[in-house]
Amino acid sequence: MEGALNLHALFQFFLKRSLTMGLDKFSDMLKFGINLKLSGSDEDKYYAQRLRFYIMEMDGFDCETENDMDLKIYLLGENILNVNIYDSVLTFDPETEESYDGIMAVLSFVSEYHDIVQEDFKKSSNFIEEDLVRKTPPVEEDSSDDDDFEWI
């Protein structure tokens, strides 16, 4: 929960200054990214896909990926921003000056949905593991042991 509060505070910080700042004010975030504190590569991919669907629902935006980790964000048909989630770190690669809108959309997603996406991933992972355990038939013991005839 502490990480989510930090992400929310980060988003609020950037949102308050959004009217007066350009991409140069994002330089540290662009250089180092945001540590999302995810559990591994499967959750990285899940998080990226949820981000992708969120972006695709926004007016004027579109998003595509070829490998479930690298996202290309489009605004009005132009690639404005590339986003990558690898080893739990979300990084930005601006393509144009208009990438500011894409960065703000990503920060909005992280601020609003970070905890929800992590919970959903845990639930889906638990469901898959539990489902596999239920589908595994019980192991039957071999009844041809020599011990079976000891009672006679």
ChimeraX commands (.cxc) that place a marker at each C-alpha (Angstrom):
marker #1 position 0.00,0.00,0.00 radius 0.5
marker #1 position 2.93,2.33,0.68 radius 0.5
marker #1 position 4.06,2.09,-2.96 radius 0.5
marker #1 position 0.59,3.04,-4.16 radius 0.5
marker #1 position 0.59,6.11,-1.95 radius 0.5
marker #1 position 3.94,7.16,-3.40 radius 0.5
marker #1 position 2.64,6.67,-6.94 radius 0.5
marker #1 position -0.46,8.67,-6.12 radius 0.5
marker #1 position 1.66,11.46,-4.62 radius 0.5
marker #1 position 3.89,11.40,-7.71 radius 0.5
marker #1 position 0.87,11.73,-9.97 radius 0.5
marker #1 position -0.52,14.60,-7.91 radius 0.5
marker #1 position 2.86,16.36,-8.01 radius 0.5
marker #1 position 2.99,16.19,-11.81 radius 0.5
marker #1 position -0.67,17.04,-12.21 radius 0.5
marker #1 position -0.36,20.24,-10.18 radius 0.5
marker #1 position 2.46,21.44,-12.40 radius 0.5
marker #1 position 0.96,20.17,-15.64 radius 0.5
marker #1 position 0.04,23.59,-17.00 radius 0.5
marker #1 position 3.51,25.07,-16.63 radius 0.5
marker #1 position 5.90,22.25,-17.42 radius 0.5
marker #1 position 7.26,20.70,-20.56 radius 0.5
marker #1 position 8.98,17.36,-21.04 radius 0.5
marker #1 position 12.19,18.71,-19.51 radius 0.5
marker #1 position 10.47,18.73,-16.10 radius 0.5
marker #1 position 9.92,14.98,-16.47 radius 0.5
marker #1 position 13.62,14.35,-17.04 radius 0.5
marker #1 position 14.25,12.26,-13.89 radius 0.5
marker #1 position 11.16,10.15,-14.48 radius 0.5
marker #1 position 12.08,9.72,-18.14 radius 0.5
marker #1 position 15.61,8.75,-17.19 radius 0.5
marker #1 position 14.83,6.30,-14.38 radius 0.5
marker #1 position 11.20,5.26,-14.84 radius 0.5
marker #1 position 8.73,4.30,-12.13 radius 0.5
marker #1 position 9.23,1.19,-9.99 radius 0.5
marker #1 position 5.81,-0.47,-9.88 radius 0.5
marker #1 position 6.92,-3.20,-7.45 radius 0.5
marker #1 position 5.42,-6.03,-9.47 radius 0.5
marker #1 position 6.06,-9.71,-8.75 radius 0.5
marker #1 position 7.73,-10.77,-12.00 radius 0.5
marker #1 position 7.53,-10.94,-15.78 radius 0.5
marker #1 position 4.02,-12.40,-15.84 radius 0.5
marker #1 position 2.70,-9.50,-13.79 radius 0.5
marker #1 position 4.73,-7.06,-15.93 radius 0.5
marker #1 position 2.90,-8.36,-19.01 radius 0.5
marker #1 position -0.49,-8.33,-17.27 radius 0.5
marker #1 position 0.04,-4.74,-16.11 radius 0.5
marker #1 position 1.10,-3.63,-19.59 radius 0.5
marker #1 position -1.99,-5.19,-21.14 radius 0.5
marker #1 position -4.29,-3.51,-18.63 radius 0.5
marker #1 position -2.55,-0.19,-19.38 radius 0.5
marker #1 position -2.97,-0.84,-23.09 radius 0.5
marker #1 position -6.73,-1.41,-22.77 radius 0.5
marker #1 position -7.06,1.68,-20.58 radius 0.5
marker #1 position -5.31,3.86,-23.19 radius 0.5
marker #1 position -7.40,2.38,-26.00 radius 0.5
marker #1 position -10.59,3.46,-24.20 radius 0.5
marker #1 position -9.51,7.11,-24.12 radius 0.5
marker #1 position -10.79,9.50,-26.78 radius 0.5
marker #1 position -8.22,10.15,-29.50 radius 0.5
marker #1 position -5.76,7.59,-28.14 radius 0.5
marker #1 position -4.79,4.17,-29.41 radius 0.5
marker #1 position -2.21,1.68,-28.24 radius 0.5
marker #1 position -0.54,-1.39,-29.70 radius 0.5
marker #1 position 2.06,-3.92,-28.70 radius 0.5
marker #1 position 3.97,-6.71,-30.36 radius 0.5
marker #1 position 5.34,-8.47,-27.28 radius 0.5
marker #1 position 3.01,-7.60,-24.36 radius 0.5
marker #1 position 5.67,-5.42,-22.68 radius 0.5
marker #1 position 6.49,-2.62,-25.13 radius 0.5
marker #1 position 3.56,-0.32,-25.80 radius 0.5
marker #1 position 3.25,2.26,-28.57 radius 0.5
marker #1 position 0.81,4.99,-27.66 radius 0.5
marker #1 position -0.85,6.98,-30.43 radius 0.5
marker #1 position -2.71,10.27,-30.25 radius 0.5
marker #1 position -4.85,11.03,-33.28 radius 0.5
marker #1 position -2.98,8.40,-35.29 radius 0.5
marker #1 position 0.54,9.64,-34.46 radius 0.5
marker #1 position 2.94,7.60,-32.32 radius 0.5
marker #1 position 3.66,10.01,-29.47 radius 0.5
marker #1 position 5.10,7.75,-26.78 radius 0.5
marker #1 position 6.60,4.34,-26.24 radius 0.5
marker #1 position 6.18,2.73,-22.82 radius 0.5
marker #1 position 7.97,-0.35,-21.54 radius 0.5
marker #1 position 7.43,-2.41,-18.40 radius 0.5
marker #1 position 10.40,-4.64,-17.65 radius 0.5
marker #1 position 11.63,-5.91,-14.27 radius 0.5
marker #1 position 8.78,-4.02,-12.62 radius 0.5
marker #1 position 9.98,-0.64,-13.94 radius 0.5
marker #1 position 7.76,1.42,-16.21 radius 0.5
marker #1 position 9.83,3.57,-18.57 radius 0.5
marker #1 position 8.89,6.23,-21.09 radius 0.5
marker #1 position 10.40,6.96,-24.49 radius 0.5
marker #1 position 8.79,10.14,-25.90 radius 0.5
marker #1 position 8.51,10.29,-29.66 radius 0.5
marker #1 position 7.20,13.85,-29.99 radius 0.5
marker #1 position 6.59,16.97,-27.91 radius 0.5
marker #1 position 2.94,15.89,-27.73 radius 0.5
marker #1 position 4.01,12.86,-25.68 radius 0.5
marker #1 position 3.17,14.91,-22.59 radius 0.5
marker #1 position -0.51,13.92,-23.01 radius 0.5
marker #1 position 0.46,10.26,-23.22 radius 0.5
marker #1 position 2.64,10.50,-20.12 radius 0.5
marker #1 position -0.21,12.10,-18.19 radius 0.5
marker #1 position -2.56,9.32,-19.35 radius 0.5
marker #1 position -0.11,6.65,-18.12 radius 0.5
marker #1 position 0.37,8.45,-14.79 radius 0.5
marker #1 position -3.40,8.68,-14.42 radius 0.5
marker #1 position -3.70,4.92,-14.94 radius 0.5
marker #1 position -0.96,4.19,-12.41 radius 0.5
marker #1 position -2.51,6.53,-9.88 radius 0.5
marker #1 position -6.06,5.22,-10.24 radius 0.5
marker #1 position -5.62,1.52,-11.01 radius 0.5
marker #1 position -2.25,0.33,-9.67 radius 0.5
marker #1 position -3.64,-1.49,-6.60 radius 0.5
marker #1 position -6.65,-2.82,-8.50 radius 0.5
marker #1 position -4.49,-4.30,-11.27 radius 0.5
marker #1 position -2.18,-5.95,-8.74 radius 0.5
marker #1 position -5.15,-7.45,-6.87 radius 0.5
marker #1 position -6.70,-8.69,-10.12 radius 0.5
marker #1 position -3.41,-10.32,-11.12 radius 0.5
marker #1 position -3.14,-12.10,-7.77 radius 0.5
marker #1 position -6.74,-13.30,-8.04 radius 0.5
marker #1 position -6.23,-14.57,-11.59 radius 0.5
marker #1 position -2.96,-16.28,-10.62 radius 0.5
marker #1 position -4.58,-17.95,-7.62 radius 0.5
marker #1 position -7.53,-19.08,-9.72 radius 0.5
marker #1 position -5.25,-20.69,-12.28 radius 0.5
marker #1 position -3.18,-22.46,-9.61 radius 0.5
marker #1 position -6.28,-23.65,-7.72 radius 0.5
marker #1 position -7.92,-24.73,-10.97 radius 0.5
marker #1 position -4.88,-26.81,-11.89 radius 0.5
marker #1 position -4.81,-28.43,-8.48 radius 0.5
marker #1 position -8.50,-29.35,-8.75 radius 0.5
marker #1 position -8.06,-30.79,-12.24 radius 0.5
marker #1 position -5.16,-33.00,-11.23 radius 0.5
marker #1 position -6.59,-36.46,-10.54 radius 0.5
marker #1 position -5.60,-38.06,-7.25 radius 0.5
marker #1 position -2.71,-40.48,-7.44 radius 0.5
marker #1 position -3.90,-44.04,-6.96 radius 0.5
marker #1 position -1.65,-46.31,-5.02 radius 0.5
marker #1 position -0.52,-49.49,-6.67 radius 0.5
marker #1 position -2.51,-52.34,-5.09 radius 0.5
marker #1 position -0.19,-55.05,-6.34 radius 0.5
marker #1 position 2.16,-54.70,-3.39 radius 0.5
marker #1 position 3.34,-57.88,-1.73 radius 0.5
marker #1 position 2.10,-56.44,1.56 radius 0.5
marker #1 position -1.50,-57.12,0.48 radius 0.5
marker #1 position -1.11,-60.81,1.14 radius 0.5
marker #1 position 0.43,-60.52,4.60 radius 0.5
marker #1 position -2.96,-60.75,6.28 radius 0.5
marker #1 position -3.54,-64.31,5.04 radius 0.5
marker link #1:1,2 radius 0.2
marker link #1:2,3 radius 0.2
marker link #1:3,4 radius 0.2
marker link #1:4,5 radius 0.2
marker link #1:5,6 radius 0.2
marker link #1:6,7 radius 0.2
marker link #1:7,8 radius 0.2
marker link #1:8,9 radius 0.2
marker link #1:9,10 radius 0.2
marker link #1:10,11 radius 0.2
marker link #1:11,12 radius 0.2
marker link #1:12,13 radius 0.2
marker link #1:13,14 radius 0.2
marker link #1:14,15 radius 0.2
marker link #1:15,16 radius 0.2
marker link #1:16,17 radius 0.2
marker link #1:17,18 radius 0.2
marker link #1:18,19 radius 0.2
marker link #1:19,20 radius 0.2
marker link #1:20,21 radius 0.2
marker link #1:21,22 radius 0.2
marker link #1:22,23 radius 0.2
marker link #1:23,24 radius 0.2
marker link #1:24,25 radius 0.2
marker link #1:25,26 radius 0.2
marker link #1:26,27 radius 0.2
marker link #1:27,28 radius 0.2
marker link #1:28,29 radius 0.2
marker link #1:29,30 radius 0.2
marker link #1:30,31 radius 0.2
marker link #1:31,32 radius 0.2
marker link #1:32,33 radius 0.2
marker link #1:33,34 radius 0.2
marker link #1:34,35 radius 0.2
marker link #1:35,36 radius 0.2
marker link #1:36,37 radius 0.2
marker link #1:37,38 radius 0.2
marker link #1:38,39 radius 0.2
marker link #1:39,40 radius 0.2
marker link #1:40,41 radius 0.2
marker link #1:41,42 radius 0.2
marker link #1:42,43 radius 0.2
marker link #1:43,44 radius 0.2
marker link #1:44,45 radius 0.2
marker link #1:45,46 radius 0.2
marker link #1:46,47 radius 0.2
marker link #1:47,48 radius 0.2
marker link #1:48,49 radius 0.2
marker link #1:49,50 radius 0.2
marker link #1:50,51 radius 0.2
marker link #1:51,52 radius 0.2
marker link #1:52,53 radius 0.2
marker link #1:53,54 radius 0.2
marker link #1:54,55 radius 0.2
marker link #1:55,56 radius 0.2
marker link #1:56,57 radius 0.2
marker link #1:57,58 radius 0.2
marker link #1:58,59 radius 0.2
marker link #1:59,60 radius 0.2
marker link #1:60,61 radius 0.2
marker link #1:61,62 radius 0.2
marker link #1:62,63 radius 0.2
marker link #1:63,64 radius 0.2
marker link #1:64,65 radius 0.2
marker link #1:65,66 radius 0.2
marker link #1:66,67 radius 0.2
marker link #1:67,68 radius 0.2
marker link #1:68,69 radius 0.2
marker link #1:69,70 radius 0.2
marker link #1:70,71 radius 0.2
marker link #1:71,72 radius 0.2
marker link #1:72,73 radius 0.2
marker link #1:73,74 radius 0.2
marker link #1:74,75 radius 0.2
marker link #1:75,76 radius 0.2
marker link #1:76,77 radius 0.2
marker link #1:77,78 radius 0.2
marker link #1:78,79 radius 0.2
marker link #1:79,80 radius 0.2
marker link #1:80,81 radius 0.2
marker link #1:81,82 radius 0.2
marker link #1:82,83 radius 0.2
marker link #1:83,84 radius 0.2
marker link #1:84,85 radius 0.2
marker link #1:85,86 radius 0.2
marker link #1:86,87 radius 0.2
marker link #1:87,88 radius 0.2
marker link #1:88,89 radius 0.2
marker link #1:89,90 radius 0.2
marker link #1:90,91 radius 0.2
marker link #1:91,92 radius 0.2
marker link #1:92,93 radius 0.2
marker link #1:93,94 radius 0.2
marker link #1:94,95 radius 0.2
marker link #1:95,96 radius 0.2
marker link #1:96,97 radius 0.2
marker link #1:97,98 radius 0.2
marker link #1:98,99 radius 0.2
marker link #1:99,100 radius 0.2
marker link #1:100,101 radius 0.2
marker link #1:101,102 radius 0.2
marker link #1:102,103 radius 0.2
marker link #1:103,104 radius 0.2
marker link #1:104,105 radius 0.2
marker link #1:105,106 radius 0.2
marker link #1:106,107 radius 0.2
marker link #1:107,108 radius 0.2
marker link #1:108,109 radius 0.2
marker link #1:109,110 radius 0.2
marker link #1:110,111 radius 0.2
marker link #1:111,112 radius 0.2
marker link #1:112,113 radius 0.2
marker link #1:113,114 radius 0.2
marker link #1:114,115 radius 0.2
marker link #1:115,116 radius 0.2
marker link #1:116,117 radius 0.2
marker link #1:117,118 radius 0.2
marker link #1:118,119 radius 0.2
marker link #1:119,120 radius 0.2
marker link #1:120,121 radius 0.2
marker link #1:121,122 radius 0.2
marker link #1:122,123 radius 0.2
marker link #1:123,124 radius 0.2
marker link #1:124,125 radius 0.2
marker link #1:125,126 radius 0.2
marker link #1:126,127 radius 0.2
marker link #1:127,128 radius 0.2
marker link #1:128,129 radius 0.2
marker link #1:129,130 radius 0.2
marker link #1:130,131 radius 0.2
marker link #1:131,132 radius 0.2
marker link #1:132,133 radius 0.2
marker link #1:133,134 radius 0.2
marker link #1:134,135 radius 0.2
marker link #1:135,136 radius 0.2
marker link #1:136,137 radius 0.2
marker link #1:137,138 radius 0.2
marker link #1:138,139 radius 0.2
marker link #1:139,140 radius 0.2
marker link #1:140,141 radius 0.2
marker link #1:141,142 radius 0.2
marker link #1:142,143 radius 0.2
marker link #1:143,144 radius 0.2
marker link #1:144,145 radius 0.2
marker link #1:145,146 radius 0.2
marker link #1:146,147 radius 0.2
marker link #1:147,148 radius 0.2
marker link #1:148,149 radius 0.2
marker link #1:149,150 radius 0.2
marker link #1:150,151 radius 0.2
marker link #1:151,152 radius 0.2
view
